[in-house]
Amino acid sequence: MEERVAFRFDIIYVQVFLLSLCYLESCCSPLDSFDHPLTNLQKEAILSEISPTGSPQPFLPLLAPSPLAPFTNLTSPKLSGRCTLNFTAAESLMSTTSIDCWSVFAPLLANVICCPQLEATLAILIGQSSKETNVLALNGTVAKYCLSDIEQILVGQGANDSLKQICSIHSSNLTEASCPVKSIDEFESTVDTSKLLAACEKIDPVKECCDSICQNAILEAATQITLKASELLSLGGSHILPEHSAKVNDCRNIVLRWLASQLGPSNAKEVLRGLSNCNVNKVCPLVFPDMRHVTKDCGNGISNRTACCNAMESYVSHLQKQSFITNLQALDCAASLGMKLRRLNITTDVYGLCHIGLKDFSLQEVGCLLPSLPSDATFDMSSGISFLCDLNDNIPAPWPSKSQVTFSSCNKTIKIPALPAATSSSKNGNYGDNAMLILSLASSMFLMMLL
């Protein structure tokens, strides 16, 4: 029976642990001197020097602020006064986004939770604002002020202060960019809005990723408004020339904002996050370093199983330093790595041989896999930040077949291992064990410092 576990890190334990780490790292060296995995992924040359114990670095990253800086020390944002967006009407949405993008965890949750939530927030803010302005985009000047104000509000509530860089957000993302339509009147006169709303008003987040009912409706609407100004309607259907694909993508953002204006903040968030999950789970976000040490010990037939497995465990421990991923992403990562190894003449199932599981592709020692439909992070004063992980499913990583080209959860011919339930959530996570683990690590470090 599967158990759902929430990671809940008491802020005192976090501070003690980070202080210990800081002391051991030459008494609080500047952040740019830390050799952190998120800022230095190009270490292929030293893979052979890593002790092949299979134990990755501790869960808590070294990207934290000053160890004793309290999370609850929130600041009042200094707003420009020139942004036309209604932040008051979206207080709950902004609060959720700030927690999803909390300072320390933002880089680690960027691909799965933080950036999808931030992008949904921007679409909803502009969509709701369009009810007053009748336009689905901001002009360039206002967009700069609004993006700055949004950043100020989120950082003031505890979010990472580098979200624009982490999520690759620019002020142009709040404008119409190259899309020729931004007026609601023009949009609604061009698009079959009833059909669009019927397809996207409520989506099944699992079926949508395979059936693409709402996604196809969005693409059709984006194509229609792209072709309208391009005078290409005579081409018929959804035919788009390559040079117009960027416009279609920009118009897709206009369509999402229109949907957000019709659905309301809460429903729009569910739909937009559901759509983003489809894209998130299609791609493995991990960067695979050079594999020469693995091919040396595992290629051309395995003569020494111990050496091969040591090389694999060392390599996988390198992957574990990058980010949290979902269970479906882990399947894709396992398939991607397996196919790369196959192309390097490693034909033996080294996953089975070396007991490599899906957990081994996600960040941290205990192997937190986020559900394929990850829920928002939460915060309370007693337990701090928490988010749900699937900890108890020891699913073996499937070795790709020779004929397999790519992994897809929608491909019925590919046998997928039993995965944790995606949507269940629980308030009764095994918090005590995780908190005590951190406290134990912190205490051990202090004892080491005293010796």
Backbone torsions as a table, in degrees:
resi	resn	phi	psi	omega
1	MET	NA	131.7	-175.4
2	GLU	-77.3	140.0	176.8
3	GLU	-114.6	134.3	179.1
4	ARG	-97.3	130.1	-175.4
5	VAL	-122.3	131.6	175.9
6	ALA	-99.5	131.6	174.0
7	PHE	-79.5	114.6	179.8
8	ARG	-126.3	111.3	-174.1
9	PHE	-105.2	108.0	176.4
10	ASP	-58.7	132.5	-173.0
11	ILE	-63.1	-30.2	178.3
12	ILE	-66.2	-44.3	178.9
13	TYR	-62.8	-40.3	179.6
14	VAL	-62.0	-44.0	-178.6
15	GLN	-64.7	-42.7	179.1
16	VAL	-62.8	-43.6	-177.8
17	PHE	-65.4	-45.2	-179.0
18	LEU	-67.7	-35.3	176.7
19	LEU	-62.7	-39.5	177.9
20	SER	-63.1	-45.8	179.4
21	LEU	-61.8	-41.2	-178.3
22	CYS	-63.3	-41.6	-179.9
23	TYR	-63.4	-42.8	-177.9
24	LEU	-71.7	-21.6	177.9
25	GLU	-93.7	58.8	175.1
26	SER	58.1	44.2	173.1
27	CYS	54.4	62.6	172.9
28	CYS	65.1	60.5	174.6
29	SER	-67.0	159.0	176.9
30	PRO	-58.2	151.5	-176.7
31	LEU	-60.4	-31.6	-176.8
32	ASP	-74.6	-5.6	177.3
33	SER	-95.6	-7.2	179.2
34	PHE	-71.5	142.8	177.3
35	ASP	-95.6	72.9	-172.0
36	HIS	-94.0	142.5	-176.0
37	PRO	-61.2	-29.7	-177.4
38	LEU	-76.0	-20.5	-179.4
39	THR	-107.1	-0.5	-180.0
40	ASN	-146.4	80.0	-177.7
41	LEU	-93.9	-2.8	-176.3
42	GLN	-99.8	64.8	-177.7
43	LYS	-115.6	34.9	-175.4
44	GLU	-56.7	-35.3	-172.2
45	ALA	-67.9	-21.1	-176.0
46	ILE	-106.0	9.8	-179.8
47	LEU	-57.0	-35.0	-177.8
48	SER	-71.5	-17.5	-178.7
49	GLU	-89.1	-11.2	179.7
50	ILE	-75.0	131.9	179.5
51	SER	-64.1	120.9	-174.5
52	PRO	-78.6	59.1	-179.0
53	THR	-88.0	-15.4	-176.9
54	GLY	80.2	3.9	-179.3
55	SER	-104.0	110.9	-179.8
56	PRO	-73.5	179.7	179.5
57	GLN	-67.2	161.4	179.2
58	PRO	-56.1	156.9	-174.6
59	PHE	-62.4	-44.2	-173.9
60	LEU	-71.6	126.6	-176.4
61	PRO	-78.4	167.2	178.8
62	LEU	-96.8	24.8	179.0
63	LEU	-97.7	9.4	-175.2
64	ALA	-70.2	159.0	174.6
65	PRO	-72.7	-169.6	177.2
66	SER	-48.8	130.0	-169.3
67	PRO	-52.8	-29.0	-175.9
68	LEU	-100.8	8.3	178.6
69	ALA	-72.1	116.7	-176.4
70	PRO	-71.8	139.0	179.2
71	PHE	-65.1	-31.6	-174.4
72	THR	-80.2	1.1	179.0
73	ASN	-81.9	72.6	-176.6
74	LEU	-80.7	153.3	-176.8
75	THR	-119.5	154.1	177.0
76	SER	-82.8	125.9	-177.0
77	PRO	-71.6	146.7	174.8
78	LYS	-99.1	100.7	-174.9
79	LEU	-88.9	155.3	-176.2
80	SER	-72.9	-29.3	-175.1
81	GLY	79.5	2.7	-177.5
82	ARG	-114.1	4.4	178.9
83	CYS	-91.5	134.6	-175.9
84	THR	-89.7	-2.6	-178.7
85	LEU	-74.7	147.6	-178.8
86	ASN	-95.1	92.2	-177.9
87	PHE	-73.3	-29.1	-178.5
88	THR	-62.6	-38.2	-179.0
89	ALA	-73.1	-10.1	-177.7
90	ALA	-122.2	31.5	-177.5
91	GLU	-59.5	-45.1	-179.0
92	SER	-63.4	-42.1	179.4
93	LEU	-62.8	-43.5	-179.7
94	MET	-66.6	-38.2	178.5
95	SER	-63.4	-44.1	177.7
96	THR	-60.4	-42.2	-179.0
97	THR	-64.8	-40.8	-179.6
98	SER	-64.1	-35.3	178.7
99	ILE	-75.0	-41.6	177.1
100	ASP	-61.0	-28.0	-178.0
101	CYS	-112.4	31.5	-178.7
102	TRP	-53.5	143.5	-170.2
103	SER	-38.4	-61.4	-173.9
104	VAL	-69.6	-39.4	-171.5
105	PHE	-87.9	-15.2	-174.7
106	ALA	-51.8	-47.7	-179.9
107	PRO	-65.5	-27.9	-176.2
108	LEU	-84.9	-24.7	179.5
109	LEU	-107.8	7.6	-172.0
110	ALA	-55.3	-53.1	-173.7
111	ASN	-67.2	-32.8	-169.3
112	VAL	-100.2	-40.4	-173.9
113	ILE	-121.5	-54.3	-170.2
114	CYS	-61.7	-58.9	-174.8
115	CYS	-66.6	-41.2	174.2
116	PRO	-58.5	-38.4	179.0
117	GLN	-68.9	-40.9	178.7
118	LEU	-63.7	-43.8	179.3
119	GLU	-64.1	-39.3	177.1
120	ALA	-64.8	-39.6	179.7
121	THR	-61.6	-44.2	179.3
122	LEU	-62.1	-44.0	-180.0
123	ALA	-63.7	-41.1	-178.1
124	ILE	-69.8	-41.8	179.0
125	LEU	-59.8	-45.6	-179.7
126	ILE	-71.3	-39.1	178.7
127	GLY	-62.1	-44.7	178.5
128	GLN	-67.1	-36.5	179.0
129	SER	-65.8	-29.0	-177.7
130	SER	-64.1	-20.2	177.4
131	LYS	-63.0	-27.9	179.9
132	GLU	-96.7	-36.1	-173.5
133	THR	-94.4	-19.2	-177.5
134	ASN	67.3	15.5	175.7
135	VAL	-129.0	148.4	-175.2
136	LEU	-103.1	25.6	178.9
137	ALA	-158.0	158.1	175.4
138	LEU	-101.1	152.7	173.6
139	ASN	-76.7	165.6	-171.9
140	GLY	-56.9	-41.8	-177.7
141	THR	-68.0	-49.2	179.8
142	VAL	-63.6	-36.6	-179.8
143	ALA	-59.3	-39.7	179.2
144	LYS	-64.3	-44.1	178.8
145	TYR	-64.4	-43.1	-177.0
146	CYS	-66.6	-41.9	179.3
147	LEU	-64.0	-39.0	176.8
148	SER	-64.2	-42.7	179.3
149	ASP	-64.5	-42.5	178.9
150	ILE	-60.4	-44.0	179.0
151	GLU	-62.5	-42.6	179.4
152	GLN	-61.1	-43.6	-179.4
153	ILE	-64.6	-46.8	-177.4
154	LEU	-66.0	-44.8	179.0
155	VAL	-63.8	-37.4	177.9
156	GLY	-63.2	-21.8	178.5
157	GLN	-100.6	10.5	174.0
158	GLY	108.4	0.1	-178.4
159	ALA	-73.7	161.7	176.9
160	ASN	-61.9	141.4	-177.2
161	ASP	-87.8	9.5	178.5
162	SER	-122.3	32.2	-175.6
163	LEU	-62.2	-34.0	179.5
164	LYS	-61.4	-37.9	178.9
165	GLN	-77.6	-42.9	-177.6
166	ILE	-61.7	-42.0	-175.8
167	CYS	-103.1	4.6	179.3
168	SER	53.8	51.1	179.2
169	ILE	-101.5	132.5	177.9
170	HIS	-127.3	162.0	-179.3
171	SER	-60.7	-28.4	178.6
172	SER	-64.0	-20.8	177.6
173	ASN	-68.4	-14.6	179.1
174	LEU	-97.6	-5.1	178.8
175	THR	-97.2	-173.9	176.0
176	GLU	-82.6	-10.7	-177.5
177	ALA	54.5	-123.4	-177.0
178	SER	-95.1	2.0	-180.0
179	CYS	-70.8	130.9	-175.4
180	PRO	-78.2	-7.5	-176.5
181	VAL	-122.6	128.8	174.8
182	LYS	-136.8	-15.2	178.1
183	SER	-75.2	136.5	178.1
184	ILE	-62.6	-41.2	-179.3
185	ASP	-61.1	-45.1	-179.8
186	GLU	-67.9	-38.0	178.7
187	PHE	-61.4	-49.3	-175.0
188	GLU	-72.8	-19.9	176.3
189	SER	-83.8	-13.4	-177.8
190	THR	-102.5	-36.7	-172.5
191	VAL	-100.4	145.9	171.7
192	ASP	-77.8	86.9	-172.7
193	THR	-67.8	-30.7	178.2
194	SER	-64.1	-43.0	178.5
195	LYS	-65.2	-42.0	180.0
196	LEU	-64.0	-45.2	-178.4
197	LEU	-68.0	-37.9	179.0
198	ALA	-63.3	-35.3	-178.2
199	ALA	-78.0	-27.0	-170.6
200	CYS	-120.2	-2.4	-177.0
201	GLU	-60.1	-37.1	176.2
202	LYS	-147.5	129.2	-178.0
203	ILE	-122.0	151.2	169.8
204	ASP	-88.3	111.3	-172.7
205	PRO	-62.5	-19.4	178.1
206	VAL	-88.3	-52.3	-178.4
207	LYS	-65.7	-34.0	-177.7
208	GLU	-59.8	-35.7	-177.5
209	CYS	-67.5	-23.1	178.4
210	CYS	-101.7	-39.9	-176.7
211	ASP	-85.9	-26.4	176.1
212	SER	55.5	38.2	-178.9
213	ILE	-65.3	-53.3	179.1
214	CYS	-69.2	-41.7	-178.9
215	GLN	-60.4	-40.3	178.2
216	ASN	-67.3	-37.1	178.4
217	ALA	-66.2	-38.9	177.8
218	ILE	-65.6	-44.0	179.2
219	LEU	-62.8	-40.9	178.9
220	GLU	-62.7	-44.2	179.6
221	ALA	-65.5	-42.5	179.2
222	ALA	-63.0	-38.3	179.0
223	THR	-66.5	-40.6	-178.8
224	GLN	-62.3	-45.1	-178.3
225	ILE	-76.1	-23.3	173.9
226	THR	-68.6	-45.9	-177.4
227	LEU	-71.7	-25.8	-176.2
228	LYS	-56.0	-51.2	-177.3
229	ALA	-82.9	-16.5	-178.0
230	SER	-87.4	-4.1	-179.5
231	GLU	55.5	41.9	-179.1
232	LEU	-115.4	14.7	-177.4
233	LEU	-62.3	-23.7	-179.7
234	SER	-66.4	-16.4	178.1
235	LEU	-67.6	-25.5	176.5
236	GLY	78.9	155.6	175.2
237	GLY	58.2	-146.6	-177.9
238	SER	-108.3	23.7	-178.5
239	HIS	-65.0	126.9	-178.9
240	ILE	-131.7	130.6	176.0
241	LEU	-72.8	153.3	-178.2
242	PRO	-54.2	-37.5	-177.3
243	GLU	-70.1	-11.5	179.8
244	HIS	-99.9	-2.2	-176.3
245	SER	-64.6	-35.1	178.1
246	ALA	-65.4	-38.2	177.7
247	LYS	-64.8	-40.8	178.8
248	VAL	-60.7	-41.3	179.5
249	ASN	-64.5	-40.9	177.1
250	ASP	-66.6	-37.9	178.7
251	CYS	-70.3	-26.9	175.5
252	ARG	-59.9	-38.4	177.3
253	ASN	-64.3	-36.6	176.8
254	ILE	-63.6	-41.8	178.9
255	VAL	-62.9	-43.1	179.9
256	LEU	-62.7	-38.4	178.8
257	ARG	-67.5	-38.3	177.4
258	TRP	-63.5	-43.9	177.0
259	LEU	-59.0	-42.0	-179.9
260	ALA	-63.2	-31.6	178.6
261	SER	-72.1	-24.7	-177.2
262	GLN	-92.3	-28.5	-171.8
263	LEU	-92.9	-20.0	-174.3
264	GLY	87.2	154.8	-173.2
265	PRO	-55.9	-46.7	-174.9
266	SER	-67.2	-51.4	179.9
267	ASN	-65.7	-37.4	179.3
268	ALA	-63.2	-39.8	178.9
269	LYS	-60.8	-44.4	-179.4
270	GLU	-63.1	-42.3	-179.4
271	VAL	-67.9	-48.0	-176.9
272	LEU	-65.4	-39.8	177.9
273	ARG	-68.3	-35.3	177.3
274	GLY	-63.9	-41.5	178.3
275	LEU	-66.6	-40.7	-179.7
276	SER	-66.7	-33.1	178.0
277	ASN	-61.3	-34.0	178.3
278	CYS	-60.3	-42.5	179.6
279	ASN	-73.0	-39.3	-179.2
280	VAL	-59.6	-45.3	-174.2
281	ASN	-78.1	-5.0	179.3
282	LYS	-82.5	-18.8	-169.9
283	VAL	-129.7	138.6	172.2
284	CYS	-79.5	121.7	-176.4
285	PRO	-85.5	-3.3	-175.3
286	LEU	-77.6	148.2	174.2
287	VAL	-97.7	123.9	-178.3
288	PHE	-93.0	113.0	178.1
289	PRO	-68.0	178.4	179.6
290	ASP	-57.6	140.7	-173.7
291	MET	-108.6	15.6	-172.6
292	ARG	-63.2	-30.1	-180.0
293	HIS	-72.2	-31.7	176.9
294	VAL	-72.5	-44.4	-178.9
295	THR	-64.5	-31.4	179.8
296	LYS	-63.2	-41.0	-174.7
297	ASP	-96.9	-18.0	-175.7
298	CYS	-116.3	-10.4	-176.9
299	GLY	-85.1	163.3	177.1
300	ASN	55.0	43.1	-177.6
301	GLY	83.8	139.3	-175.9
302	ILE	-96.3	106.8	-179.9
303	SER	-86.9	-27.0	-178.1
304	ASN	-132.0	100.6	-176.9
305	ARG	-61.1	-41.4	-178.3
306	THR	-61.4	-45.5	-179.8
307	ALA	-64.1	-40.7	179.2
308	CYS	-63.1	-47.3	-177.8
309	CYS	-68.6	-34.5	175.1
310	ASN	-62.2	-41.9	178.8
311	ALA	-65.5	-41.7	178.9
312	MET	-65.1	-44.4	-179.5
313	GLU	-64.8	-38.8	177.2
314	SER	-64.2	-42.1	-179.9
315	TYR	-65.7	-46.5	-178.8
316	VAL	-64.5	-36.8	178.4
317	SER	-62.4	-28.1	175.7
318	HIS	-67.4	-39.5	178.8
319	LEU	-67.1	-31.6	-175.5
320	GLN	-68.9	-6.5	-178.4
321	LYS	-93.9	3.5	-170.1
322	GLN	-93.2	-64.3	-175.9
323	SER	-164.1	165.9	171.2
324	PHE	-74.0	144.1	176.6
325	ILE	-135.4	162.8	177.9
326	THR	-82.9	168.1	179.2
327	ASN	-64.0	-35.9	177.9
328	LEU	-71.0	-35.8	174.8
329	GLN	-63.9	-37.9	178.9
330	ALA	-61.7	-39.6	176.1
331	LEU	-62.1	-42.4	179.7
332	ASP	-67.0	-39.8	178.9
333	CYS	-65.0	-41.3	178.3
334	ALA	-62.1	-42.1	179.2
335	ALA	-66.7	-42.4	-178.8
336	SER	-63.4	-47.0	179.4
337	LEU	-64.5	-42.6	-179.9
338	GLY	-59.9	-41.8	179.9
339	MET	-69.5	-34.4	175.4
340	LYS	-64.4	-42.2	179.2
341	LEU	-65.9	-38.1	178.0
342	ARG	-61.0	-41.3	-179.8
343	ARG	-67.4	-19.0	177.3
344	LEU	-95.7	20.2	174.5
345	ASN	71.5	28.0	171.4
346	ILE	-103.3	99.8	-174.2
347	THR	-99.8	-17.6	178.6
348	THR	-73.5	142.8	177.5
349	ASP	-69.3	87.3	-178.0
350	VAL	-73.3	-20.2	175.1
351	TYR	-63.9	-50.1	178.8
352	GLY	-67.8	-40.2	-179.0
353	LEU	-62.3	-39.0	-174.5
354	CYS	-107.5	10.4	176.7
355	HIS	57.1	48.9	176.5
356	ILE	-87.5	125.7	180.0
357	GLY	-112.6	173.0	-179.9
358	LEU	-62.7	-34.1	179.4
359	LYS	-58.5	-30.0	-175.2
360	ASP	-66.4	-11.2	-179.5
361	PHE	-94.2	-7.9	-178.5
362	SER	-103.5	165.4	-175.1
363	LEU	-67.0	146.3	169.4
364	GLN	85.3	162.4	-169.7
365	GLU	-65.9	-39.9	-176.7
366	VAL	-82.9	-7.6	172.5
367	GLY	76.5	67.4	178.6
368	CYS	-80.3	116.3	171.3
369	LEU	-104.5	123.2	176.0
370	LEU	-74.7	148.5	176.3
371	PRO	-63.5	157.2	-177.3
372	SER	-63.2	-22.3	173.0
373	LEU	-116.5	76.3	-172.4
374	PRO	-64.2	137.7	177.7
375	SER	-85.3	167.4	178.0
376	ASP	-68.4	153.2	171.1
377	ALA	-71.4	158.8	179.2
378	THR	-130.3	160.9	179.3
379	PHE	-139.9	135.8	167.2
380	ASP	-141.6	160.7	-171.6
381	MET	-65.4	-28.6	-175.2
382	SER	-85.5	-35.1	-174.4
383	SER	-117.4	-2.8	176.9
384	GLY	75.2	-146.5	-177.7
385	ILE	-82.4	138.4	175.4
386	SER	-141.6	149.4	172.4
387	PHE	-150.5	156.5	-171.3
388	LEU	-85.8	136.6	176.0
389	CYS	-128.7	153.6	171.2
390	ASP	-98.6	106.3	-172.2
391	LEU	-104.1	-20.1	-167.7
392	ASN	-105.7	7.7	179.9
393	ASP	-102.2	100.1	179.3
394	ASN	-85.2	79.1	-175.4
395	ILE	-90.3	122.0	177.4
396	PRO	-63.4	141.2	175.5
397	ALA	-71.5	125.3	-178.5
398	PRO	-75.1	129.2	176.9
399	TRP	-78.6	127.3	-176.0
400	PRO	-67.6	146.0	176.6
401	SER	-74.4	165.4	-177.7
402	LYS	-63.8	-32.6	-176.7
403	SER	-89.4	-8.7	-176.5
404	GLN	-69.7	129.5	179.6
405	VAL	-95.2	-45.0	179.0
406	THR	-154.5	166.9	178.3
407	PHE	-97.3	140.4	173.3
408	SER	-146.3	128.1	179.0
409	SER	-69.0	-13.6	179.0
410	CYS	-91.6	-8.3	179.8
411	ASN	-80.9	106.1	-174.5
412	LYS	-70.3	-14.7	-179.2
413	THR	-82.8	-12.7	179.1
414	ILE	-96.0	125.6	-179.8
415	LYS	-80.4	117.1	-178.3
416	ILE	-99.8	131.8	177.0
417	PRO	-60.0	154.9	178.8
418	ALA	-58.1	128.2	-177.9
419	LEU	-110.2	156.4	176.7
420	PRO	-62.2	150.5	177.8
421	ALA	-59.2	142.0	-171.8
422	ALA	-87.7	-31.0	-167.4
423	THR	-110.0	-10.7	-178.6
424	SER	-70.4	146.1	178.2
425	SER	-140.1	157.7	-174.6
426	SER	-147.3	142.8	175.7
427	LYS	-92.5	-5.6	-173.5
428	ASN	-103.8	43.7	180.0
429	GLY	-66.4	160.6	-177.8
430	ASN	-81.8	67.8	-173.9
431	TYR	-67.5	-39.9	-174.1
432	GLY	-56.9	-44.4	-177.7
433	ASP	-62.7	-42.4	-177.9
434	ASN	-70.3	-41.8	179.6
435	ALA	-63.3	-42.6	-179.7
436	MET	-67.4	-31.0	177.1
437	LEU	-62.1	-45.1	179.8
438	ILE	-65.2	-44.1	179.9
439	LEU	-62.2	-39.1	179.1
440	SER	-63.5	-42.8	178.8
441	LEU	-63.7	-42.8	-179.5
442	ALA	-64.3	-43.6	179.9
443	SER	-62.2	-41.1	179.9
444	SER	-61.5	-38.9	-179.2
445	MET	-66.9	-39.1	178.6
446	PHE	-65.8	-37.5	176.5
447	LEU	-62.9	-39.2	178.1
448	MET	-63.5	-36.0	-178.4
449	MET	-70.6	-28.5	-178.5
450	LEU	-81.5	-20.1	-177.5
451	LEU	-76.9	NA	NA
